[in-house]
Amino acid sequence: MKYLLKYFALTVVALSFFNCVVEPMEFLDGATNAVVEEIENSVLGEQANAVATDSSCNNQDPKARITNNGTVNVDLEIYDVDGNLLASEYGVEPGHHSDWEDFSSGEISFLVSNGSADKLVVIEMSTCMKFDMEIGSNNQLVSDQPEQL
């Protein structure tokens, strides 16, 4: 009885470790969460202040790639607003970058994963835009802002 409260607290903590669950990607079901909405709002605000498109671009489709400066392989998946997979790059090794992936314009979801963590970025991509993502040495997404071509 002397240590009952301590054992109870330890049991609650131990059970919480065994009951962790991986949540499904809600953007595939059409729903968004607060983090995705925050990213969208910040990016849309910056795009509204952007300078006009360079004259060398002639309605080119948007494109994206990922540079891996981390220590583990990363994957990139690109989805449209309906959750359809538009392009993917799997197993981008440390010190390498993927090829540029072209896709149609619209609300695009970029899913970057390294096997232990996922990062979802949703951006309204229009023609003559590029999205050059970079994974830093700490295996986190460093740059996640698109640019005009």
VMD Tcl script that builds the backbone (N, CA, C; Angstrom):
set m [mol new atoms 447]
animate dup $m
set s [atomselect $m all]
$s set {name element resname resid chain x y z} {
  {N N MET 1 A 0.811 -1.193 0.000}
  {CA C MET 1 A 0.000 0.000 0.000}
  {C C MET 1 A 0.857 1.261 0.000}
  {N N LYS 2 A 2.057 1.122 0.511}
  {CA C LYS 2 A 2.927 2.273 0.651}
  {C C LYS 2 A 3.292 2.882 -0.713}
  {N N TYR 3 A 3.495 2.047 -1.736}
  {CA C TYR 3 A 3.914 2.529 -3.051}
  {C C TYR 3 A 2.802 2.409 -4.089}
  {N N LEU 4 A 1.578 2.247 -3.693}
  {CA C LEU 4 A 0.467 2.038 -4.613}
  {C C LEU 4 A 0.291 3.218 -5.566}
  {N N LEU 5 A 0.362 4.429 -5.091}
  {CA C LEU 5 A 0.191 5.597 -5.933}
  {C C LEU 5 A 1.328 5.703 -6.966}
  {N N LYS 6 A 2.546 5.380 -6.561}
  {CA C LYS 6 A 3.677 5.422 -7.487}
  {C C LYS 6 A 3.541 4.344 -8.568}
  {N N TYR 7 A 3.119 3.136 -8.163}
  {CA C TYR 7 A 2.921 2.061 -9.137}
  {C C TYR 7 A 1.798 2.407 -10.112}
  {N N PHE 8 A 0.760 3.037 -9.606}
  {CA C PHE 8 A -0.354 3.432 -10.456}
  {C C PHE 8 A 0.111 4.457 -11.495}
  {N N ALA 9 A 0.870 5.454 -11.073}
  {CA C ALA 9 A 1.378 6.484 -11.986}
  {C C ALA 9 A 2.313 5.855 -13.022}
  {N N LEU 10 A 3.170 4.944 -12.588}
  {CA C LEU 10 A 4.083 4.273 -13.507}
  {C C LEU 10 A 3.307 3.434 -14.524}
  {N N THR 11 A 2.252 2.785 -14.094}
  {CA C THR 11 A 1.424 1.982 -14.991}
  {C C THR 11 A 0.749 2.862 -16.041}
  {N N VAL 12 A 0.235 4.010 -15.653}
  {CA C VAL 12 A -0.410 4.922 -16.598}
  {C C VAL 12 A 0.598 5.400 -17.632}
  {N N VAL 13 A 1.783 5.751 -17.219}
  {CA C VAL 13 A 2.817 6.199 -18.152}
  {C C VAL 13 A 3.210 5.061 -19.089}
  {N N ALA 14 A 3.394 3.870 -18.566}
  {CA C ALA 14 A 3.780 2.723 -19.394}
  {C C ALA 14 A 2.702 2.397 -20.418}
  {N N LEU 15 A 1.445 2.445 -20.027}
  {CA C LEU 15 A 0.363 2.161 -20.967}
  {C C LEU 15 A 0.286 3.193 -22.075}
  {N N SER 16 A 0.616 4.434 -21.777}
  {CA C SER 16 A 0.564 5.460 -22.819}
  {C C SER 16 A 1.606 5.195 -23.896}
  {N N PHE 17 A 2.734 4.577 -23.565}
  {CA C PHE 17 A 3.736 4.250 -24.566}
  {C C PHE 17 A 3.257 3.138 -25.492}
  {N N PHE 18 A 2.474 2.209 -24.987}
  {CA C PHE 18 A 2.010 1.085 -25.788}
  {C C PHE 18 A 0.759 1.404 -26.588}
  {N N ASN 19 A 0.106 2.504 -26.297}
  {CA C ASN 19 A -1.131 2.845 -26.975}
  {C C ASN 19 A -0.958 3.927 -28.026}
  {N N CYS 20 A 0.249 4.223 -28.446}
  {CA C CYS 20 A 0.482 5.219 -29.480}
  {C C CYS 20 A 0.000 4.660 -30.809}
  {N N VAL 21 A -0.619 5.524 -31.613}
  {CA C VAL 21 A -1.183 5.112 -32.877}
  {C C VAL 21 A -0.736 6.095 -33.948}
  {N N VAL 22 A -0.464 5.604 -35.137}
  {CA C VAL 22 A -0.137 6.461 -36.261}
  {C C VAL 22 A -1.454 6.914 -36.880}
  {N N GLU 23 A -1.620 8.229 -36.994}
  {CA C GLU 23 A -2.845 8.778 -37.559}
  {C C GLU 23 A -2.777 8.733 -39.082}
  {N N PRO 24 A -3.901 8.520 -39.754}
  {CA C PRO 24 A -3.907 8.503 -41.217}
  {C C PRO 24 A -3.707 9.911 -41.775}
  {N N MET 25 A -3.273 9.996 -43.014}
  {CA C MET 25 A -3.103 11.286 -43.670}
  {C C MET 25 A -4.482 11.824 -44.020}
  {N N GLU 26 A -4.952 12.810 -43.274}
  {CA C GLU 26 A -6.301 13.313 -43.438}
  {C C GLU 26 A -6.486 14.101 -44.725}
  {N N PHE 27 A -5.409 14.626 -45.295}
  {CA C PHE 27 A -5.584 15.410 -46.510}
  {C C PHE 27 A -6.072 14.535 -47.661}
  {N N LEU 28 A -5.838 13.227 -47.594}
  {CA C LEU 28 A -6.320 12.341 -48.646}
  {C C LEU 28 A -7.829 12.192 -48.599}
  {N N ASP 29 A -8.437 12.434 -47.437}
  {CA C ASP 29 A -9.876 12.361 -47.301}
  {C C ASP 29 A -10.545 13.703 -47.571}
  {N N GLY 30 A -9.776 14.728 -47.918}
  {CA C GLY 30 A -10.324 16.037 -48.204}
  {C C GLY 30 A -10.314 16.968 -47.005}
  {N N ALA 31 A -9.993 16.476 -45.828}
  {CA C ALA 31 A -9.964 17.324 -44.645}
  {C C ALA 31 A -8.569 17.906 -44.482}
  {N N THR 32 A -8.483 19.038 -43.802}
  {CA C THR 32 A -7.183 19.625 -43.517}
  {C C THR 32 A -7.065 19.857 -42.033}
  {N N ASN 33 A -5.841 19.933 -41.556}
  {CA C ASN 33 A -5.649 20.221 -40.145}
  {C C ASN 33 A -5.061 21.612 -40.000}
  {N N ALA 34 A -4.908 22.055 -38.773}
  {CA C ALA 34 A -4.474 23.427 -38.511}
  {C C ALA 34 A -3.085 23.707 -39.072}
  {N N VAL 35 A -2.188 22.734 -39.022}
  {CA C VAL 35 A -0.833 22.951 -39.526}
  {C C VAL 35 A -0.853 23.176 -41.028}
  {N N VAL 36 A -1.610 22.368 -41.744}
  {CA C VAL 36 A -1.698 22.509 -43.192}
  {C C VAL 36 A -2.308 23.857 -43.548}
  {N N GLU 37 A -3.375 24.263 -42.841}
  {CA C GLU 37 A -4.008 25.545 -43.118}
  {C C GLU 37 A -3.056 26.699 -42.831}
  {N N GLU 38 A -2.264 26.596 -41.778}
  {CA C GLU 38 A -1.315 27.651 -41.448}
  {C C GLU 38 A -0.270 27.791 -42.542}
  {N N ILE 39 A 0.227 26.669 -43.051}
  {CA C ILE 39 A 1.224 26.703 -44.122}
  {C C ILE 39 A 0.611 27.307 -45.377}
  {N N GLU 40 A -0.616 26.890 -45.707}
  {CA C GLU 40 A -1.281 27.433 -46.882}
  {C C GLU 40 A -1.432 28.939 -46.783}
  {N N ASN 41 A -1.896 29.415 -45.647}
  {CA C ASN 41 A -2.132 30.848 -45.478}
  {C C ASN 41 A -0.845 31.647 -45.582}
  {N N SER 42 A 0.239 31.151 -44.979}
  {CA C SER 42 A 1.502 31.897 -45.041}
  {C C SER 42 A 2.048 31.924 -46.459}
  {N N VAL 43 A 1.940 30.811 -47.173}
  {CA C VAL 43 A 2.461 30.755 -48.536}
  {C C VAL 43 A 1.614 31.602 -49.469}
  {N N LEU 44 A 0.291 31.541 -49.326}
  {CA C LEU 44 A -0.577 32.335 -50.185}
  {C C LEU 44 A -0.352 33.819 -49.958}
  {N N GLY 45 A -0.100 34.216 -48.718}
  {CA C GLY 45 A 0.169 35.617 -48.424}
  {C C GLY 45 A 1.455 36.084 -49.080}
  {N N GLU 46 A 2.480 35.247 -49.073}
  {CA C GLU 46 A 3.742 35.609 -49.707}
  {C C GLU 46 A 3.609 35.632 -51.222}
  {N N GLN 47 A 2.801 34.726 -51.775}
  {CA C GLN 47 A 2.624 34.705 -53.220}
  {C C GLN 47 A 1.875 35.941 -53.701}
  {N N ALA 48 A 0.977 36.466 -52.875}
  {CA C ALA 48 A 0.225 37.658 -53.258}
  {C C ALA 48 A 1.144 38.863 -53.385}
  {N N ASN 49 A 2.249 38.868 -52.636}
  {CA C ASN 49 A 3.195 39.976 -52.679}
  {C C ASN 49 A 4.323 39.744 -53.676}
  {N N ALA 50 A 4.302 38.626 -54.365}
  {CA C ALA 50 A 5.411 38.273 -55.265}
  {C C ALA 50 A 5.424 39.186 -56.492}
  {N N VAL 51 A 6.604 39.302 -57.076}
  {CA C VAL 51 A 6.789 40.110 -58.276}
  {C C VAL 51 A 6.252 39.343 -59.477}
  {N N ALA 52 A 5.918 40.030 -60.529}
  {CA C ALA 52 A 5.362 39.397 -61.729}
  {C C ALA 52 A 6.328 38.350 -62.278}
  {N N THR 53 A 5.768 37.387 -63.002}
  {CA C THR 53 A 6.534 36.273 -63.538}
  {C C THR 53 A 7.579 36.741 -64.544}
  {N N ASP 54 A 8.735 36.080 -64.518}
  {CA C ASP 54 A 9.819 36.377 -65.443}
  {C C ASP 54 A 9.339 36.169 -66.872}
  {N N SER 55 A 9.780 37.020 -67.776}
  {CA C SER 55 A 9.324 36.952 -69.163}
  {C C SER 55 A 9.826 35.702 -69.887}
  {N N SER 56 A 10.815 34.985 -69.338}
  {CA C SER 56 A 11.336 33.793 -70.000}
  {C C SER 56 A 10.422 32.585 -69.820}
  {N N CYS 57 A 9.452 32.659 -68.937}
  {CA C CYS 57 A 8.534 31.547 -68.709}
  {C C CYS 57 A 7.297 31.723 -69.575}
  {N N ASN 58 A 6.925 30.664 -70.265}
  {CA C ASN 58 A 5.780 30.726 -71.144}
  {C C ASN 58 A 4.782 29.645 -70.760}
  {N N ASN 59 A 4.039 29.867 -69.659}
  {CA C ASN 59 A 3.006 28.936 -69.178}
  {C C ASN 59 A 3.535 27.529 -68.943}
  {N N GLN 60 A 4.738 27.413 -68.409}
  {CA C GLN 60 A 5.290 26.098 -68.086}
  {C C GLN 60 A 4.578 25.546 -66.859}
  {N N ASP 61 A 4.398 24.234 -66.839}
  {CA C ASP 61 A 3.817 23.585 -65.660}
  {C C ASP 61 A 4.728 23.798 -64.462}
  {N N PRO 62 A 4.152 23.833 -63.262}
  {CA C PRO 62 A 5.000 23.930 -62.074}
  {C C PRO 62 A 5.850 22.665 -61.925}
  {N N LYS 63 A 6.949 22.794 -61.171}
  {CA C LYS 63 A 7.831 21.646 -60.982}
  {C C LYS 63 A 8.398 21.679 -59.572}
  {N N ALA 64 A 8.862 20.511 -59.126}
  {CA C ALA 64 A 9.410 20.397 -57.778}
  {C C ALA 64 A 10.515 19.353 -57.766}
  {N N ARG 65 A 11.414 19.521 -56.795}
  {CA C ARG 65 A 12.448 18.527 -56.548}
  {C C ARG 65 A 12.844 18.646 -55.076}
  {N N ILE 66 A 13.616 17.657 -54.610}
  {CA C ILE 66 A 14.079 17.673 -53.226}
  {C C ILE 66 A 15.577 17.384 -53.197}
  {N N THR 67 A 16.290 18.153 -52.365}
  {CA C THR 67 A 17.723 17.957 -52.147}
  {C C THR 67 A 17.904 17.409 -50.744}
  {N N ASN 68 A 18.620 16.300 -50.628}
  {CA C ASN 68 A 18.785 15.634 -49.339}
  {C C ASN 68 A 20.180 15.905 -48.783}
  {N N ASN 69 A 20.260 16.820 -47.815}
  {CA C ASN 69 A 21.518 17.081 -47.116}
  {C C ASN 69 A 21.529 16.427 -45.745}
  {N N GLY 70 A 20.596 15.506 -45.517}
  {CA C GLY 70 A 20.492 14.809 -44.242}
  {C C GLY 70 A 21.359 13.571 -44.195}
  {N N THR 71 A 20.993 12.668 -43.280}
  {CA C THR 71 A 21.783 11.456 -43.081}
  {C C THR 71 A 21.029 10.182 -43.432}
  {N N VAL 72 A 19.732 10.301 -43.794}
  {CA C VAL 72 A 18.934 9.137 -44.166}
  {C C VAL 72 A 18.230 9.411 -45.492}
  {N N ASN 73 A 17.819 8.348 -46.169}
  {CA C ASN 73 A 17.086 8.484 -47.421}
  {C C ASN 73 A 15.741 9.162 -47.176}
  {N N VAL 74 A 15.271 9.937 -48.167}
  {CA C VAL 74 A 13.974 10.590 -48.070}
  {C C VAL 74 A 13.128 10.248 -49.292}
  {N N ASP 75 A 11.819 10.342 -49.100}
  {CA C ASP 75 A 10.849 10.117 -50.170}
  {C C ASP 75 A 10.042 11.387 -50.367}
  {N N LEU 76 A 9.640 11.652 -51.609}
  {CA C LEU 76 A 8.789 12.786 -51.947}
  {C C LEU 76 A 7.614 12.270 -52.746}
  {N N GLU 77 A 6.410 12.589 -52.298}
  {CA C GLU 77 A 5.203 12.257 -53.041}
  {C C GLU 77 A 4.431 13.545 -53.277}
  {N N ILE 78 A 3.908 13.705 -54.489}
  {CA C ILE 78 A 3.182 14.908 -54.876}
  {C C ILE 78 A 1.756 14.501 -55.233}
  {N N TYR 79 A 0.772 15.114 -54.528}
  {CA C TYR 79 A -0.639 14.793 -54.710}
  {C C TYR 79 A -1.406 16.027 -55.172}
  {N N ASP 80 A -2.483 15.799 -55.930}
  {CA C ASP 80 A -3.374 16.909 -56.263}
  {C C ASP 80 A -4.425 17.060 -55.172}
  {N N VAL 81 A -5.357 17.982 -55.363}
  {CA C VAL 81 A -6.351 18.294 -54.336}
  {C C VAL 81 A -7.277 17.108 -54.056}
  {N N ASP 82 A -7.421 16.198 -55.010}
  {CA C ASP 82 A -8.285 15.027 -54.836}
  {C C ASP 82 A -7.554 13.842 -54.224}
  {N N GLY 83 A -6.256 13.997 -53.928}
  {CA C GLY 83 A -5.480 12.916 -53.336}
  {C C GLY 83 A -4.877 11.959 -54.348}
  {N N ASN 84 A -4.889 12.339 -55.626}
  {CA C ASN 84 A -4.280 11.506 -56.667}
  {C C ASN 84 A -2.771 11.752 -56.701}
  {N N LEU 85 A -1.999 10.689 -56.754}
  {CA C LEU 85 A -0.546 10.786 -56.817}
  {C C LEU 85 A -0.142 11.290 -58.200}
  {N N LEU 86 A 0.511 12.461 -58.237}
  {CA C LEU 86 A 0.943 13.047 -59.506}
  {C C LEU 86 A 2.365 12.652 -59.866}
  {N N ALA 87 A 3.240 12.606 -58.868}
  {CA C ALA 87 A 4.650 12.275 -59.101}
  {C C ALA 87 A 5.252 11.805 -57.790}
  {N N SER 88 A 6.368 11.113 -57.887}
  {CA C SER 88 A 7.031 10.641 -56.674}
  {C C SER 88 A 8.516 10.431 -56.946}
  {N N GLU 89 A 9.284 10.567 -55.896}
  {CA C GLU 89 A 10.717 10.261 -55.902}
  {C C GLU 89 A 10.988 9.503 -54.605}
  {N N TYR 90 A 11.412 8.262 -54.709}
  {CA C TYR 90 A 11.636 7.436 -53.529}
  {C C TYR 90 A 13.131 7.150 -53.357}
  {N N GLY 91 A 13.559 7.142 -52.103}
  {CA C GLY 91 A 14.919 6.747 -51.777}
  {C C GLY 91 A 15.990 7.728 -52.228}
  {N N VAL 92 A 15.728 9.034 -52.095}
  {CA C VAL 92 A 16.745 10.026 -52.441}
  {C C VAL 92 A 17.829 9.959 -51.361}
  {N N GLU 93 A 19.019 9.573 -51.748}
  {CA C GLU 93 A 20.099 9.319 -50.799}
  {C C GLU 93 A 20.709 10.617 -50.277}
  {N N PRO 94 A 21.330 10.560 -49.107}
  {CA C PRO 94 A 22.017 11.742 -48.564}
  {C C PRO 94 A 23.065 12.259 -49.541}
  {N N GLY 95 A 23.114 13.592 -49.699}
  {CA C GLY 95 A 24.062 14.207 -50.612}
  {C C GLY 95 A 23.596 14.253 -52.053}
  {N N HIS 96 A 22.395 13.788 -52.339}
  {CA C HIS 96 A 21.865 13.777 -53.697}
  {C C HIS 96 A 20.570 14.584 -53.762}
  {N N HIS 97 A 20.094 14.821 -54.983}
  {CA C HIS 97 A 18.807 15.478 -55.185}
  {C C HIS 97 A 18.009 14.692 -56.213}
  {N N SER 98 A 16.716 14.880 -56.180}
  {CA C SER 98 A 15.845 14.187 -57.127}
  {C C SER 98 A 15.835 14.945 -58.450}
  {N N ASP 99 A 15.243 14.339 -59.448}
  {CA C ASP 99 A 15.004 15.027 -60.705}
  {C C ASP 99 A 13.854 16.005 -60.513}
  {N N TRP 100 A 13.756 17.002 -61.386}
  {CA C TRP 100 A 12.613 17.903 -61.353}
  {C C TRP 100 A 11.387 17.133 -61.810}
  {N N GLU 101 A 10.312 17.232 -61.059}
  {CA C GLU 101 A 9.042 16.571 -61.398}
  {C C GLU 101 A 8.038 17.635 -61.816}
  {N N ASP 102 A 7.525 17.544 -63.045}
  {CA C ASP 102 A 6.497 18.460 -63.534}
  {C C ASP 102 A 5.126 17.917 -63.175}
  {N N PHE 103 A 4.181 18.815 -62.940}
  {CA C PHE 103 A 2.808 18.424 -62.623}
  {C C PHE 103 A 1.894 19.578 -62.980}
  {N N SER 104 A 0.589 19.313 -62.989}
  {CA C SER 104 A -0.369 20.355 -63.343}
  {C C SER 104 A -0.528 21.343 -62.193}
  {N N SER 105 A -0.966 22.550 -62.517}
  {CA C SER 105 A -1.128 23.587 -61.498}
  {C C SER 105 A -2.400 23.338 -60.683}
  {N N GLY 106 A -2.466 23.980 -59.529}
  {CA C GLY 106 A -3.595 23.837 -58.612}
  {C C GLY 106 A -3.099 23.678 -57.190}
  {N N GLU 107 A -3.992 23.274 -56.297}
  {CA C GLU 107 A -3.610 23.031 -54.905}
  {C C GLU 107 A -2.881 21.699 -54.831}
  {N N ILE 108 A -1.611 21.749 -54.474}
  {CA C ILE 108 A -0.749 20.576 -54.506}
  {C C ILE 108 A -0.269 20.256 -53.093}
  {N N SER 109 A -0.277 18.967 -52.747}
  {CA C SER 109 A 0.212 18.498 -51.450}
  {C C SER 109 A 1.534 17.774 -51.667}
  {N N PHE 110 A 2.559 18.198 -50.945}
  {CA C PHE 110 A 3.878 17.587 -51.001}
  {C C PHE 110 A 4.096 16.831 -49.691}
  {N N LEU 111 A 4.314 15.536 -49.780}
  {CA C LEU 111 A 4.562 14.712 -48.602}
  {C C LEU 111 A 6.018 14.263 -48.633}
  {N N VAL 112 A 6.781 14.727 -47.633}
  {CA C VAL 112 A 8.193 14.378 -47.513}
  {C C VAL 112 A 8.328 13.458 -46.315}
  {N N SER 113 A 8.939 12.292 -46.498}
  {CA C SER 113 A 9.090 11.356 -45.383}
  {C C SER 113 A 10.486 10.741 -45.411}
  {N N ASN 114 A 10.943 10.390 -44.198}
  {CA C ASN 114 A 12.264 9.765 -44.088}
  {C C ASN 114 A 12.200 8.444 -43.330}
  {N N GLY 115 A 11.042 7.855 -43.234}
  {CA C GLY 115 A 10.892 6.577 -42.549}
  {C C GLY 115 A 10.477 6.720 -41.107}
  {N N SER 116 A 10.867 7.810 -40.463}
  {CA C SER 116 A 10.480 8.000 -39.068}
  {C C SER 116 A 9.592 9.217 -38.875}
  {N N ALA 117 A 9.583 10.149 -39.824}
  {CA C ALA 117 A 8.758 11.356 -39.699}
  {C C ALA 117 A 8.252 11.770 -41.076}
  {N N ASP 118 A 7.070 12.363 -41.093}
  {CA C ASP 118 A 6.468 12.870 -42.322}
  {C C ASP 118 A 6.219 14.356 -42.177}
  {N N LYS 119 A 6.327 15.086 -43.282}
  {CA C LYS 119 A 6.027 16.515 -43.309}
  {C C LYS 119 A 5.150 16.752 -44.515}
  {N N LEU 120 A 3.997 17.370 -44.292}
  {CA C LEU 120 A 3.054 17.671 -45.350}
  {C C LEU 120 A 3.048 19.171 -45.582}
  {N N VAL 121 A 3.220 19.578 -46.835}
  {CA C VAL 121 A 3.171 20.983 -47.215}
  {C C VAL 121 A 2.151 21.103 -48.340}
  {N N VAL 122 A 1.166 21.991 -48.163}
  {CA C VAL 122 A 0.132 22.202 -49.175}
  {C C VAL 122 A 0.289 23.615 -49.723}
  {N N ILE 123 A 0.413 23.702 -51.044}
  {CA C ILE 123 A 0.657 24.996 -51.692}
  {C C ILE 123 A -0.182 25.099 -52.955}
  {N N GLU 124 A -0.677 26.296 -53.220}
  {CA C GLU 124 A -1.360 26.583 -54.479}
  {C C GLU 124 A -0.277 26.887 -55.508}
  {N N MET 125 A -0.030 25.935 -56.401}
  {CA C MET 125 A 1.019 26.078 -57.412}
  {C C MET 125 A 0.388 26.508 -58.732}
  {N N SER 126 A 0.969 27.530 -59.329}
  {CA C SER 126 A 0.492 27.997 -60.626}
  {C C SER 126 A 1.594 27.792 -61.662}
  {N N THR 127 A 1.284 28.122 -62.894}
  {CA C THR 127 A 2.284 27.958 -63.949}
  {C C THR 127 A 3.498 28.826 -63.639}
  {N N CYS 128 A 4.629 28.436 -64.152}
  {CA C CYS 128 A 5.898 29.155 -63.995}
  {C C CYS 128 A 6.351 29.224 -62.536}
  {N N MET 129 A 6.090 28.175 -61.757}
  {CA C MET 129 A 6.564 28.111 -60.382}
  {C C MET 129 A 7.422 26.873 -60.202}
  {N N LYS 130 A 8.410 26.982 -59.293}
  {CA C LYS 130 A 9.217 25.827 -58.931}
  {C C LYS 130 A 9.283 25.751 -57.415}
  {N N PHE 131 A 9.410 24.530 -56.926}
  {CA C PHE 131 A 9.456 24.287 -55.488}
  {C C PHE 131 A 10.679 23.413 -55.234}
  {N N ASP 132 A 11.757 24.037 -54.768}
  {CA C ASP 132 A 13.021 23.338 -54.542}
  {C C ASP 132 A 13.169 23.120 -53.035}
  {N N MET 133 A 12.773 21.943 -52.559}
  {CA C MET 133 A 12.809 21.632 -51.130}
  {C C MET 133 A 14.191 21.128 -50.745}
  {N N GLU 134 A 14.557 21.368 -49.489}
  {CA C GLU 134 A 15.866 20.932 -48.999}
  {C C GLU 134 A 15.730 20.308 -47.622}
  {N N ILE 135 A 16.342 19.143 -47.456}
  {CA C ILE 135 A 16.432 18.490 -46.156}
  {C C ILE 135 A 17.776 18.865 -45.550}
  {N N GLY 136 A 17.769 19.413 -44.330}
  {CA C GLY 136 A 18.994 19.846 -43.664}
  {C C GLY 136 A 19.737 18.702 -43.008}
  {N N SER 137 A 20.868 19.031 -42.398}
  {CA C SER 137 A 21.714 18.018 -41.772}
  {C C SER 137 A 21.037 17.347 -40.577}
  {N N ASN 138 A 19.989 17.981 -40.023}
  {CA C ASN 138 A 19.251 17.386 -38.908}
  {C C ASN 138 A 18.057 16.562 -39.388}
  {N N ASN 139 A 18.003 16.264 -40.689}
  {CA C ASN 139 A 16.938 15.469 -41.321}
  {C C ASN 139 A 15.572 16.134 -41.228}
  {N N GLN 140 A 15.537 17.456 -41.162}
  {CA C GLN 140 A 14.292 18.222 -41.152}
  {C C GLN 140 A 14.211 19.054 -42.427}
  {N N LEU 141 A 12.978 19.347 -42.855}
  {CA C LEU 141 A 12.764 20.174 -44.036}
  {C C LEU 141 A 13.188 21.601 -43.721}
  {N N VAL 142 A 14.178 22.125 -44.463}
  {CA C VAL 142 A 14.736 23.452 -44.207}
  {C C VAL 142 A 14.012 24.505 -45.035}
  {N N SER 143 A 13.932 24.300 -46.327}
  {CA C SER 143 A 13.294 25.285 -47.199}
  {C C SER 143 A 12.012 24.698 -47.750}
  {N N ASP 144 A 10.935 25.430 -47.585}
  {CA C ASP 144 A 9.660 24.950 -48.114}
  {C C ASP 144 A 8.836 26.090 -48.687}
  {N N GLN 145 A 9.494 26.952 -49.459}
  {CA C GLN 145 A 8.811 28.074 -50.116}
  {C C GLN 145 A 9.022 27.993 -51.622}
  {N N PRO 146 A 7.944 28.078 -52.396}
  {CA C PRO 146 A 8.097 28.031 -53.858}
  {C C PRO 146 A 8.632 29.354 -54.401}
  {N N GLU 147 A 9.126 29.303 -55.636}
  {CA C GLU 147 A 9.667 30.480 -56.306}
  {C C GLU 147 A 9.082 30.562 -57.711}
  {N N GLN 148 A 9.100 31.763 -58.264}
  {CA C GLN 148 A 8.704 31.951 -59.659}
  {C C GLN 148 A 9.892 31.587 -60.556}
  {N N LEU 149 A 9.612 31.009 -61.718}
  {CA C LEU 149 A 10.685 30.672 -62.670}
  {C C LEU 149 A 11.245 31.916 -63.307}
}
mol reanalyze $m
mol bondsrecalc $m
mol representation Tube
mol addrep $m
